[in-house]
Amino acid sequence: MKFSKREQEAVDLFFKVALSLKEGNHLLLSSREHTLISSVLGIDLKKSTFRSKQVEQFVRDKGFILLSVSSRCSSWNYPNTNCIFPFQVSKLKSGGQNVGS
């Protein structure tokens, strides 16, 4: 399939995310890269993951941040958004809901 330049960049970025997950390495995406994946592929990594403050307990040996999205806006620097995937979470703080394995 032939992709436009923008589509190809989004696919390459999503592959980079998947490869990072597979290898267990931390990845920092810029807000522009996150928006590109979200708008082109329809996958919003911020909405489909948990924040650190939502997690009460991690699955053993999976309590590290694999993905962060930088939150830079113009000249303001905000803290990065740490994205914690559902497979990393054993228990959430809100209501003590059990998640994942």
Secondary structure, 3 states (H helix, E strand, C coil): CCCCHHHHHHHHHHHHHHHHHHHCCCEEECHHHHHHHHHHHCCCCCCCCECHHHEEEECCCCCCCCEEEEEEECCEEEEEEEEECHHHEEEECHHHCECCC
